[in-house]
Amino acid sequence: MKIAVIADIHGNAAALEAVLADIDAQGIRRIVHLGDALSGPIDPARTAELLMARDLLSIRGNHDRALLTAAPDAMIATDRFTHAALSDHHFAWLESLEPTRSVSEHGLFLCHGTPDSDLTYWLEDVSPDGIVHRAHAARIEGFAAGIALPLLLCGHTHIPRLVTLSDGRMILNPGSVGCPAYADEQPVAHRVETGTPRASYAVVDRAADGTFAVAFRLLAYDHLAAAARAAANGRPDWARALATGWM
């Protein structure tokens, strides 16, 4: 059974539409979503409507949580823009999402960052001088302790990556549907840059023997229109990231 894995849409409805069309063209009926759906200066309300119309296995990410728990005047600018663009039924949908989820029938565990934190990078780490790199194996394995399912899914860093643990379990980050680059100040100032404006997601296919095949898919869409919309909404930083995949 094939399952599409999407994450980190960040309000980019055009990128999401391209990904959903590609999923439909492959005849894939099951989609799991790993959070950070709406926060972005593009089209959060349209993004919410597209997701709410689908039968998704979905969890919330750190920005989804912030939209529900922080006062608008205390939010970062991106979340504040998103909060103002959403309606009550969009917030109700966000409220319905759990921070993690186990899907035993498909052998999946879903989280946004790590099993215990929606803010922690799982497969990447940041050096003291702000260089993002693949995390050490021991650190990756430590976060996976106690989860017996064979495929662990995470998002948050926007970087497509698959890691196989020493016991054969795998951890998959499908990359970001709608935000190919960003800057952050925690734990130190750093940039995450995929270097491409394409929308990223993954397809997993579980065989009868329980093993998984994994395919990353990176799709072209009208990223320049998304960049123009971000620029029109006062975010030249997002516009550059969407147009190029770099900050």
C-alpha positions in Angstrom: 0.0 0.0 0.0 1.4 3.4 -1.0 1.2 6.3 1.4 2.1 9.9 0.6 4.0 11.7 3.3 3.8 15.5 3.3 5.1 18.1 5.8 5.8 21.8 6.3 3.4 23.3 3.7 3.6 26.7 5.5 0.6 28.2 3.8 1.8 27.6 0.3 -1.4 26.6 -1.4 0.0 26.5 -4.9 2.8 24.0 -3.9 0.2 21.9 -2.0 -2.1 21.8 -5.1 0.8 20.6 -7.2 1.7 17.9 -4.7 -1.9 16.7 -4.2 -2.3 16.5 -8.0 0.8 14.4 -8.2 -0.5 12.1 -5.5 -3.8 11.7 -7.2 -2.2 11.0 -10.5 -0.4 8.0 -8.9 -3.7 6.7 -7.5 -2.5 7.1 -3.9 -5.4 7.3 -1.5 -3.7 7.6 1.9 -1.8 10.8 2.9 -0.1 11.5 6.2 0.8 15.1 7.1 3.4 16.0 9.7 2.5 19.5 10.7 3.3 23.2 10.1 0.5 23.4 7.6 -0.6 27.0 7.6 2.0 29.5 8.9 3.4 31.5 6.0 2.8 34.8 4.2 1.2 33.3 1.1 -2.3 31.8 1.3 -2.9 30.1 4.7 -6.7 30.0 4.4 -6.7 28.3 1.0 -4.2 25.8 2.3 -6.4 25.0 5.3 -9.4 24.4 3.0 -7.4 22.1 0.7 -6.3 20.0 3.7 -9.6 20.0 5.5 -11.2 18.6 2.3 -9.0 15.5 2.4 -9.1 12.4 4.6 -5.7 13.0 6.2 -3.8 11.4 9.0 -2.5 14.6 10.4 -0.6 16.0 13.4 0.4 19.5 14.4 3.8 21.2 14.2 5.4 24.0 16.3 3.8 26.8 14.2 0.4 25.2 14.3 0.8 25.0 18.1 1.8 28.7 18.3 -1.2 29.7 16.3 -3.4 28.2 19.0 -1.5 29.1 22.1 0.2 32.5 21.6 -1.4 35.9 21.7 -1.3 37.5 18.3 0.8 40.4 19.5 3.4 38.0 20.9 3.7 35.9 17.7 6.5 36.1 15.2 5.5 38.1 12.1 4.7 35.1 10.0 2.4 33.5 12.6 0.7 36.9 13.2 -0.1 37.2 9.4 -1.4 33.7 9.4 -3.5 34.1 12.5 -5.3 37.1 11.0 -6.0 35.2 7.7 -7.7 32.3 9.3 -11.3 31.7 10.4 -12.8 29.9 13.3 -13.3 26.6 11.5 -9.6 26.6 10.5 -8.6 27.0 14.2 -11.0 24.2 15.1 -9.3 21.9 12.6 -5.9 22.8 14.1 -7.3 22.1 17.6 -8.3 18.6 16.5 -4.7 17.7 15.7 -2.5 15.7 18.1 1.3 16.4 18.5 2.2 12.8 17.6 0.4 9.8 16.3 1.1 6.0 16.0 -0.5 4.2 13.1 0.2 0.6 13.9 -1.7 -0.9 11.0 0.7 0.8 8.6 3.8 0.5 10.8 4.1 4.3 11.1 5.0 6.8 13.9 4.3 10.5 13.2 5.9 13.5 14.9 6.9 16.9 13.7 10.4 17.4 15.3 11.2 14.5 17.5 8.8 12.2 19.5 9.2 14.5 22.6 9.5 18.0 21.0 8.1 19.8 18.0 11.1 22.2 18.2 14.0 19.8 18.1 15.8 18.7 14.9 15.9 14.9 14.7 18.0 14.1 11.6 20.0 17.3 11.6 22.0 19.3 14.1 23.5 22.8 14.3 27.1 23.5 15.1 28.0 26.4 17.5 29.0 28.5 14.4 25.6 27.9 12.8 26.3 25.2 10.3 23.5 22.7 9.7 24.7 19.1 9.3 23.4 15.6 9.6 23.1 14.6 13.2 25.4 12.0 14.7 24.0 8.4 14.7 23.9 8.1 18.5 21.8 11.3 18.8 19.4 10.1 16.1 19.1 6.6 17.7 18.5 8.2 21.1 15.4 10.0 20.1 14.0 6.8 18.6 14.2 4.8 21.8 11.1 2.9 22.8 9.2 3.3 19.5 8.7 -0.2 18.1 7.2 0.8 14.8 9.4 0.2 11.7 9.0 3.7 10.0 9.3 6.9 12.0 8.2 10.1 10.2 9.3 13.6 11.1 9.4 17.1 9.5 10.5 20.5 10.9 13.9 20.9 9.2 12.5 20.9 5.6 15.4 18.7 4.4 14.5 15.4 2.7 16.4 12.7 4.4 16.1 8.9 5.1 18.1 7.3 7.9 18.3 3.6 8.7 18.9 2.8 12.4 21.1 0.0 13.6 18.1 -2.3 14.3 16.6 -1.7 10.8 14.0 0.9 11.7 14.0 3.9 9.4 13.4 7.6 10.0 12.0 9.6 7.1 11.8 13.4 6.6 9.9 14.0 3.4 11.1 17.6 3.0 8.9 20.7 2.8 6.0 21.1 0.4 6.0 24.8 0.6 9.1 26.4 2.2 12.5 25.4 0.8 14.6 27.7 2.9 14.4 29.5 6.2 16.5 31.2 8.9 16.2 30.6 12.6 17.8 31.9 15.8 17.6 28.7 17.9 19.7 27.0 19.2 22.1 29.5 17.4 21.5 31.7 14.3 21.5 29.4 11.3 20.0 28.9 7.8 18.4 25.8 6.4 18.5 25.9 2.5 17.6 23.1 0.2 18.9 25.0 -2.8 15.8 24.3 -5.0 12.4 26.0 -5.1 10.6 22.7 -5.8 7.9 21.2 -3.6 9.1 18.1 -1.8 7.3 15.1 -0.4 7.8 11.3 -0.2 6.0 8.1 -1.1 6.3 5.0 1.0 5.2 1.6 -0.1 5.0 -1.3 2.4 5.5 -4.7 0.9 3.8 -7.9 2.2 7.0 -8.8 4.1 6.8 -5.5 6.1 9.7 -3.8 4.3 9.3 -0.2 3.0 10.3 1.3 -0.4 10.8 5.0 -0.1 10.8 7.5 -3.0 11.4 11.3 -2.7 9.5 13.5 -5.2 10.4 17.1 -6.0 7.9 18.9 -8.1 7.9 22.1 -10.2 5.1 24.5 -9.6 4.6 28.2 -10.1 7.0 29.1 -7.4 7.6 32.6 -8.8 3.9 33.4 -8.3 4.2 32.2 -4.7 7.3 34.3 -4.2 5.5 37.4 -5.7 2.6 36.9 -3.3 5.0 36.7 -0.3 6.7 39.9 -1.5 3.3 41.6 -1.9 2.6 40.6 1.7 5.8 42.4 2.9 8.1 39.4 3.1 11.1 39.8 0.8 12.9 37.1 2.7 10.2 34.5 2.0 10.1 35.7 -1.6 13.8 34.9 -2.1 13.5 31.6 -0.4 10.5 30.6 -2.5 12.0 31.8 -5.8 15.4 30.2 -5.3 15.6 27.7 -2.4 18.2 29.9 -0.8 17.9 32.7 1.9 
